[in-house]
Amino acid sequence: MAISFVQMKMARGGLSLTVREMADLTGISHDTVGRIERGEKLKGSTLKKVREALENIGLVIIGDDGIRIPKAAIDAAVKKVENDP
């Protein structure tokens, strides 16, 4: 299952990440983060990769338009972003 543009925006905002930090966290380019957030059509494999990366830090994807961000996910995102050069 993929991630929607609404969930991507909520995740980035909830984690207090810049576009570049979200790109680093999810392993995609910052341009692709912007394309997702604008609701542009992308390959399912790209959206799946983003979802999996966010779930790996503990973010919970709910349906087509919801997320839950436990404190542990915020801590994991901050740690990953701080440790990446």
All heavy atoms as an XYZ file, in Angstrom:
637
protein
N       0.839     -1.186      0.000
C       0.000      0.000      0.000
C       0.884      1.249      0.000
O       1.936      1.278      0.607
C      -0.920     -0.025      1.220
C      -1.994      1.000      1.205
S      -3.134      0.721      2.572
C      -4.568      1.416      1.874
N       0.454      2.276     -0.675
C       1.237      3.502     -0.835
C       0.855      4.539      0.224
O       0.033      4.290      1.092
C       1.007      4.064     -2.231
N       1.458      5.693      0.119
C       1.153      6.816      0.997
C       0.515      7.918      0.156
O       0.903      8.122     -1.000
C       2.425      7.320      1.715
C       2.089      8.352      2.785
C       3.447      7.847      0.726
C       3.254      8.661      3.709
N      -0.473      8.611      0.704
C      -1.133      9.687     -0.036
C      -0.394     11.006      0.174
O       0.408     11.149      1.100
C      -2.587      9.833      0.429
O      -2.642     10.414      1.724
N      -0.703     11.980     -0.673
C      -0.057     13.290     -0.525
C      -0.460     13.941      0.792
O       0.339     14.633      1.423
C      -0.341     14.199     -1.729
C      -1.704     14.818     -1.775
C      -1.916     16.089     -1.271
C      -2.775     14.128     -2.326
C      -3.178     16.664     -1.322
C      -4.030     14.702     -2.375
C      -4.231     15.964     -1.869
N      -1.687     13.696      1.248
C      -2.142     14.252      2.523
C      -1.326     13.657      3.673
O      -0.863     14.375      4.565
C      -3.655     13.975      2.721
C      -4.104     14.351      4.122
C      -4.472     14.701      1.678
N      -1.140     12.350      3.643
C      -0.359     11.682      4.693
C       1.090     12.142      4.678
O       1.706     12.315      5.727
C      -0.445     10.162      4.521
C      -1.820      9.622      4.843
C      -2.027      8.214      4.354
O      -1.602      7.852      3.262
N      -2.701      7.413      5.165
N       1.637     12.363      3.494
C       3.019     12.830      3.378
C       3.165     14.210      4.013
O       4.100     14.456      4.777
C       3.433     12.870      1.905
C       4.860     13.286      1.678
S       6.009     11.984      2.184
C       7.408     12.431      1.199
N       2.236     15.107      3.703
C       2.287     16.453      4.284
C       2.142     16.394      5.802
O       2.852     17.089      6.531
C       1.178     17.328      3.694
C       1.443     17.813      2.303
C       0.306     18.720      1.852
C       0.584     19.303      0.499
N      -0.442     20.254      0.085
N       1.206     15.575      6.278
C       1.000     15.462      7.726
C       2.226     14.867      8.405
O       2.625     15.314      9.481
C      -0.236     14.614      8.031
C      -1.531     15.297      7.705
S      -3.011     14.438      8.312
C      -2.903     12.870      7.475
N       2.829     13.873      7.777
C       4.008     13.234      8.359
C       5.166     14.225      8.454
O       5.810     14.349      9.503
C       4.421     12.023      7.527
N       5.418     14.936      7.366
C       6.537     15.891      7.379
C       6.296     16.995      8.401
O       7.184     17.367      9.166
C       6.769     16.481      5.987
C       8.061     17.282      5.907
C       8.467     17.557      4.484
N       7.597     18.475      3.803
C       7.661     19.811      3.921
N       8.556     20.369      4.726
N       6.844     20.573      3.233
N       5.064     17.503      8.447
C       4.736     18.544      9.419
C       4.812     18.026     10.845
O       5.357     18.692     11.733
N       4.276     16.841     11.068
C       4.273     16.265     12.405
C       5.655     15.920     12.924
O       5.905     15.950     14.127
N       6.547     15.587     12.005
C       7.930     15.279     12.376
C       8.810     16.525     12.360
O       9.986     16.454     12.691
C       8.507     14.215     11.429
C       7.839     12.838     11.492
C       8.325     11.966     10.344
C       8.106     12.171     12.831
N       8.250     17.654     11.957
C       8.969     18.935     11.869
C      10.223     18.831     11.003
O      11.303     19.285     11.381
C       9.336     19.447     13.272
O       8.187     19.690     14.030
N      10.052     18.231      9.828
C      11.174     18.051      8.914
C      11.067     18.994      7.729
O       9.969     19.306      7.264
C      11.190     16.613      8.381
C      11.368     15.498      9.406
C      11.250     14.141      8.713
C      12.690     15.615     10.129
N      12.215     19.415      7.227
C      12.255     20.156      5.975
C      12.051     19.160      4.834
O      12.102     17.933      5.037
C      13.608     20.859      5.775
O      14.624     19.853      5.613
C      13.948     21.781      6.948
N      11.863     19.659      3.643
C      11.728     18.783      2.480
C      12.994     17.938      2.319
O      12.926     16.731      2.078
C      11.437     19.603      1.201
C      11.530     18.734     -0.040
C      10.070     20.257      1.297
N      14.151     18.564      2.465
C      15.411     17.817      2.313
C      15.583     16.759      3.400
O      16.054     15.651      3.126
C      16.602     18.767      2.306
C      16.663     19.579      1.026
C      17.997     20.304      0.860
N      17.962     21.165     -0.295
C      18.227     20.765     -1.540
N      18.519     19.527     -1.778
N      18.188     21.629     -2.531
N      15.194     17.072      4.619
C      15.283     16.082      5.699
C      14.339     14.904      5.445
O      14.711     13.755      5.669
C      14.969     16.731      7.046
C      16.055     17.677      7.524
C      15.649     18.518      8.711
O      14.424     18.733      8.933
O      16.556     18.990      9.415
N      13.139     15.200      4.953
C      12.200     14.121      4.624
C      12.755     13.268      3.498
O      12.632     12.044      3.508
C      10.837     14.691      4.247
C       9.805     13.621      3.898
S       9.445     12.479      5.243
C       7.950     13.207      5.874
N      13.403     13.904      2.527
C      14.011     13.162      1.428
C      15.097     12.232      1.956
O      15.154     11.052      1.580
C      14.585     14.134      0.397
N      15.951     12.729      2.823
C      17.012     11.906      3.401
C      16.433     10.749      4.206
O      16.919      9.617      4.129
C      17.928     12.741      4.306
C      18.778     13.732      3.530
O      18.924     13.567      2.301
O      19.295     14.679      4.159
N      15.404     11.026      4.965
C      14.782     10.014      5.819
C      14.155      8.894      4.996
O      14.239      7.724      5.359
C      13.716     10.665      6.707
C      12.970      9.748      7.667
C      13.912      9.266      8.771
C      11.790     10.466      8.277
N      13.547      9.253      3.877
C      12.812      8.270      3.083
C      13.592      7.704      1.899
O      13.134      6.771      1.246
C      11.499      8.885      2.555
O      11.800     10.057      1.803
C      10.561      9.216      3.702
N      14.756      8.269      1.612
C      15.584      7.738      0.528
C      15.130      8.144     -0.858
O      15.417      7.459     -1.841
N      14.421      9.266     -0.959
C      14.007      9.786     -2.261
C      14.566     11.198     -2.408
O      15.077     11.764     -1.458
C      12.472      9.783     -2.424
C      11.798     10.675     -1.374
C      11.923      8.357     -2.371
C      10.293     10.824     -1.549
N      14.453     11.766     -3.590
C      14.967     13.122     -3.798
C      14.015     14.153     -3.203
O      12.817     13.889     -3.024
C      15.154     13.398     -5.289
O      13.895     13.576     -5.910
N      14.552     15.345     -2.941
C      13.692     16.408     -2.415
C      12.650     16.830     -3.456
O      11.549     17.229     -3.110
C      14.516     17.598     -1.899
C      15.223     18.371     -2.964
N      16.432     17.965     -3.497
C      14.885     19.509     -3.597
C      16.802     18.831     -4.415
N      15.889     19.783     -4.493
N      13.010     16.711     -4.726
C      12.039     17.015     -5.780
C      10.860     16.049     -5.726
O       9.710     16.450     -5.915
C      12.691     16.934     -7.164
C      13.659     18.066     -7.431
O      13.470     19.159     -6.860
O      14.604     17.857     -8.214
N      11.148     14.789     -5.440
C      10.087     13.785     -5.355
C       9.192     14.027     -4.144
O       7.979     13.848     -4.222
C      10.676     12.365     -5.341
O      11.459     12.178     -6.534
C       9.594     11.306     -5.304
N       9.778     14.469     -3.032
C       8.963     14.834     -1.866
C       7.961     15.912     -2.278
O       6.766     15.814     -1.999
C       9.826     15.324     -0.680
C       8.956     15.909      0.420
C      10.696     14.206     -0.131
N       8.428     16.925     -2.970
C       7.555     18.001     -3.429
C       6.480     17.503     -4.371
O       5.316     17.920     -4.278
N       6.851     16.602     -5.260
C       5.872     16.057     -6.204
C       4.787     15.273     -5.476
O       3.606     15.380     -5.803
C       6.576     15.179     -7.243
C       7.447     15.989     -8.196
C       8.223     15.128     -9.173
N       7.287     14.371    -10.001
C       7.554     13.163    -10.494
N       8.701     12.566    -10.223
N       6.676     12.553    -11.250
N       5.187     14.498     -4.473
C       4.196     13.752     -3.687
C       3.266     14.733     -2.982
O       2.043     14.571     -3.006
C       4.876     12.825     -2.665
C       5.653     11.708     -3.366
C       3.835     12.230     -1.707
C       6.543     10.896     -2.436
N       3.838     15.747     -2.349
C       3.033     16.697     -1.585
C       2.104     17.534     -2.469
O       1.091     18.044     -1.997
C       3.919     17.592     -0.729
C       4.553     16.822      0.414
C       5.292     17.699      1.397
O       5.428     18.915      1.162
O       5.740     17.155      2.422
N       2.446     17.668     -3.735
C       1.561     18.383     -4.675
C       0.496     17.450     -5.254
O      -0.364     17.874     -6.016
C       2.380     19.006     -5.806
C       3.193     20.212     -5.379
C       3.815     20.931     -6.551
N       4.719     20.122     -7.350
C       6.020     19.951     -7.096
N       6.585     20.537     -6.049
N       6.762     19.205     -7.897
N       0.577     16.177     -4.924
C      -0.408     15.217     -5.393
C      -0.162     14.739     -6.814
O      -1.066     14.200     -7.447
N       1.072     14.909     -7.306
C       1.380     14.451     -8.659
C       1.391     12.924     -8.705
O       1.653     12.259     -7.709
C       2.734     14.996     -9.108
C       2.740     16.500     -9.297
C       4.068     17.038     -9.781
O       4.856     16.273    -10.363
O       4.320     18.236     -9.569
N       1.111     12.385     -9.857
C       1.093     10.936    -10.065
C       2.520     10.413    -10.084
O       3.359     10.902    -10.841
C       0.398     10.631    -11.395
C       0.255      9.186    -11.683
C      -1.040      8.656    -11.142
C      -1.293      7.268    -11.690
N      -1.758      6.346    -10.705
N       2.802      9.439     -9.220
C       4.122      8.824     -9.157
C       3.983      7.314     -9.203
O       2.891      6.778     -8.991
C       4.844      9.227     -7.862
C       5.178     10.707     -7.728
C       5.652     11.012     -6.326
C       6.245     11.092     -8.725
N       5.103      6.645     -9.421
C       5.081      5.186     -9.432
C       4.686      4.658     -8.052
O       5.096      5.204     -7.024
C       6.445      4.621     -9.807
C       6.855      4.887    -11.243
C       8.068      4.091    -11.632
C       9.300      4.691    -10.989
N      10.546      4.078    -11.459
N       3.911      3.603     -8.055
C       3.510      2.973     -6.810
C       4.695      2.521     -5.981
O       4.671      2.584     -4.750
N       5.763      2.095     -6.651
C       6.950      1.620     -5.928
C       7.612      2.753     -5.150
O       8.135      2.536     -4.044
C       7.952      0.984     -6.895
O       8.370      1.911     -7.885
N       7.570      3.960     -5.678
C       8.136      5.115     -4.971
C       7.311      5.420     -3.724
O       7.857      5.622     -2.634
C       8.170      6.357     -5.888
O       8.978      6.067     -7.021
C       8.711      7.576     -5.160
N       5.993      5.435     -3.875
C       5.115      5.730     -2.752
C       5.192      4.638     -1.686
O       5.128      4.915     -0.490
C       3.680      5.915     -3.244
C       3.482      7.064     -4.237
C       2.070      7.057     -4.781
C       3.828      8.404     -3.602
N       5.367      3.404     -2.132
C       5.514      2.290     -1.195
C       6.829      2.424     -0.415
O       6.879      2.181      0.795
C       5.472      0.961     -1.946
C       5.544     -0.247     -1.051
C       5.480     -1.541     -1.834
C       5.642     -2.713     -0.883
N       5.836     -3.966     -1.570
N       7.892      2.820     -1.099
C       9.189      3.008     -0.456
C       9.103      4.069      0.642
O       9.643      3.895      1.740
C      10.236      3.428     -1.500
C      11.606      3.695     -0.957
C      12.558      4.102     -2.074
C      13.938      4.364     -1.529
N      14.887      4.704     -2.591
N       8.405      5.154      0.356
C       8.230      6.230      1.342
C       7.451      5.714      2.539
O       7.833      5.931      3.692
C       7.526      7.447      0.703
C       7.127      8.452      1.756
C       8.421      8.078     -0.354
N       6.350      5.040      2.267
C       5.524      4.495      3.356
C       6.351      3.563      4.238
O       6.312      3.655      5.463
C       4.319      3.760      2.779
C       3.428      3.181      3.859
C       2.315      2.327      3.289
N       1.534      1.765      4.369
C       0.256      1.970      4.556
N      -0.419      2.725      3.724
N      -0.373      1.407      5.559
N       7.099      2.657      3.628
C       7.900      1.702      4.394
C       8.957      2.404      5.242
O       9.186      2.035      6.391
C       8.542      0.677      3.461
C       7.527     -0.291      2.877
C       8.095     -1.209      1.813
O       9.269     -1.018      1.384
O       7.365     -2.118      1.385
N       9.581      3.436      4.686
C      10.598      4.177      5.441
C       9.976      4.851      6.660
O      10.554      4.850      7.752
C      11.275      5.213      4.550
N       8.795      5.430      6.487
C       8.120      6.091      7.610
C       7.626      5.080      8.637
O       7.717      5.310      9.842
C       6.979      6.962      7.093
C       7.424      8.170      6.269
C       6.219      8.875      5.655
C       8.257      9.128      7.105
N       7.131      3.953      8.166
C       6.698      2.907      9.103
C       7.883      2.324      9.867
O       7.748      1.952     11.041
C       5.936      1.810      8.363
C       4.568      2.256      7.907
C       3.807      1.219      7.107
O       4.440      0.373      6.429
O       2.574      1.264      7.131
N       9.044      2.276      9.230
C      10.242      1.743      9.891
C      10.691      2.583     11.078
O      11.354      2.070     11.978
C      11.396      1.585      8.900
C      11.226      0.380      8.004
O      10.482     -0.545      8.314
N      11.910      0.387      6.875
N      10.341      3.863     11.092
C      10.686      4.691     12.255
C       9.559      4.727     13.277
O       9.684      5.342     14.324
C      11.100      6.129     11.862
C       9.944      6.883     11.226
C      12.356      6.128     11.007
C      10.117      8.380     11.234
N       8.426      4.066     12.947
C       7.341      3.969     13.908
C       6.089      4.752     13.589
O       5.111      4.709     14.344
N       6.077      5.478     12.468
C       4.884      6.221     12.067
C       3.814      5.219     11.627
O       4.132      4.219     10.987
C       5.232      7.162     10.917
C       4.152      8.162     10.551
C       4.778      9.546     10.468
C       3.496      7.796      9.265
N       2.571      5.447     11.981
C       1.482      4.544     11.647
C       0.609      5.185     10.576
O       0.091      6.295     10.772
C       0.629      4.219     12.900
C      -0.505      3.276     12.545
C       1.506      3.639     14.004
N       0.466      4.505      9.447
C      -0.390      4.968      8.364
C      -1.785      4.398      8.601
O      -1.947      3.196      8.787
C       0.138      4.498      6.987
C       1.598      4.909      6.777
C      -0.762      4.981      5.865
C       1.847      6.369      6.657
N      -2.796      5.272      8.592
C      -4.167      4.848      8.860
C      -5.024      5.139      7.637
O      -5.246      6.308      7.290
C      -4.732      5.587     10.094
C      -3.841      5.355     11.313
C      -6.175      5.153     10.360
C      -4.150      6.255     12.489
N      -5.476      4.083      6.983
C      -6.339      4.246      5.811
C      -5.673      5.037      4.710
O      -4.463      4.964      4.504
N      -6.500      5.822      4.009
C      -6.017      6.612      2.878
C      -5.644      8.041      3.243
O      -5.068      8.754      2.433
C      -7.070      6.662      1.768
C      -7.282      5.313      1.109
O      -6.329      4.505      1.104
O      -8.396      5.069      0.634
N      -6.004      8.489      4.452
C      -5.767      9.894      4.751
C      -5.420     10.183      6.204
O      -5.523     11.317      6.651
C      -6.976     10.741      4.336
C      -8.243     10.345      5.083
O      -8.204      9.414      5.902
O      -9.284     10.976      4.842
N      -4.976      9.190      6.941
C      -4.638      9.422      8.342
C      -3.260      8.898      8.702
O      -2.704      8.032      8.027
N      -2.706      9.456      9.766
C      -1.442      8.976     10.315
C      -1.495      9.123     11.836
O      -2.297      9.876     12.368
C      -0.210      9.749      9.785
C      -0.272     11.225     10.179
C      -0.030      9.567      8.300
C       1.028     11.967      9.927
N      -0.637      8.376     12.490
C      -0.414      8.552     13.927
C       1.091      8.597     14.104
O       1.810      7.769     13.560
C      -1.014      7.398     14.731
C      -0.896      7.602     16.236
C      -1.699      6.576     17.022
N      -1.361      5.213     16.711
C      -0.350      4.539     17.253
N       0.452      5.107     18.123
N      -0.124      3.289     16.908
N       1.542      9.591     14.844
C       2.982      9.773     15.021
C       3.314      9.622     16.505
O       3.222     10.584     17.259
C       3.455     11.152     14.510
C       3.003     11.384     13.068
C       4.976     11.259     14.613
C       3.290     12.768     12.550
N       3.691      8.417     16.914
C       4.099      8.240     18.306
C       5.387      9.015     18.589
O       6.185      9.289     17.678
C       4.349      6.738     18.429
C       3.727      6.116     17.222
C       3.713      7.177     16.165
N       5.613      9.357     19.847
C       6.823     10.087     20.221
C       8.070      9.340     19.774
O       9.050      9.949     19.350
C       6.868     10.339     21.717
C       8.105     11.156     22.109
C       8.058     11.628     23.519
C       9.238     12.441     23.947
N      10.493     12.309     23.267
N       8.034      8.012     19.848
C       9.190      7.221     19.428
C       9.529      7.462     17.951
O      10.701      7.462     17.569
C       8.934      5.732     19.668
N       8.518      7.687     17.107
C       8.761      7.967     15.694
C       9.429      9.327     15.523
O      10.339      9.482     14.700
C       7.453      7.914     14.910
N       8.997     10.303     16.304
C       9.618     11.629     16.248
C      11.078     11.526     16.674
O      11.978     12.043     16.009
C       8.854     12.630     17.135
C       7.442     12.830     16.586
C       9.594     13.963     17.220
C       6.513     13.588     17.505
N      11.325     10.823     17.771
C      12.696     10.650     18.259
C      13.565      9.943     17.222
O      14.715     10.330     16.989
C      12.706      9.869     19.574
C      12.037     10.624     20.715
O      11.860     11.862     20.607
O      11.681      9.966     21.713
N      13.020      8.902     16.579
C      13.781      8.152     15.571
C      14.093      9.020     14.365
O      15.199      8.965     13.812
C      13.005      6.900     15.147
N      13.134      9.837     13.939
C      13.359     10.720     12.791
C      14.432     11.747     13.101
O      15.332     11.985     12.294
C      12.055     11.410     12.393
N      14.347     12.352     14.276
C      15.340     13.356     14.676
C      16.724     12.727     14.739
O      17.695     13.287     14.221
C      14.963     13.989     16.033
C      16.104     14.807     16.599
C      13.717     14.837     15.884
N      16.800     11.549     15.327
C      18.102     10.869     15.443
C      18.683     10.559     14.064
O      19.853     10.791     13.816
C      17.938      9.588     16.255
C      19.229      8.856     16.498
C      19.008      7.643     17.370
C      20.321      6.919     17.616
N      20.147      5.736     18.447
N      17.860     10.054     13.168
C      18.333      9.702     11.821
C      18.791     10.944     11.081
O      19.849     10.947     10.457
C      17.250      8.978     11.034
C      17.697      8.571      9.649
C      16.810      7.534      9.071
C      17.162      7.133      7.659
N      18.514      6.880      7.348
N      18.020     12.012     11.146
C      18.371     13.254     10.440
C      19.648     13.849     11.023
O      20.522     14.305     10.292
C      17.199     14.270     10.494
C      17.644     15.639     10.037
C      16.030     13.774      9.667
N      19.793     13.822     12.340
C      21.001     14.369     12.983
C      22.245     13.553     12.664
O      23.339     14.101     12.582
C      20.810     14.444     14.487
C      19.866     15.554     14.919
C      19.610     15.580     16.409
O      19.998     14.632     17.130
O      19.025     16.578     16.866
N      22.085     12.245     12.443
C      23.227     11.373     12.172
C      23.632     11.335     10.717
O      24.712     10.874     10.381
C      22.955      9.952     12.666
C      22.966      9.881     14.181
O      23.623     10.665     14.846
N      22.213      8.944     14.723
N      22.756     11.792      9.814
C      23.091     11.841      8.392
C      23.850     13.122      8.116
O      23.459     14.187      8.556
C      21.831     11.795      7.524
C      21.239     10.399      7.435
O      21.936      9.429      7.790
O      20.078     10.273      7.009
N      24.952     13.017      7.348
C      25.732     14.225      7.043
C      25.020     15.169      6.127
O      24.150     14.917      5.429
C      26.991     13.674      6.373
C      26.692     12.266      5.970
C      25.507     11.820      6.768
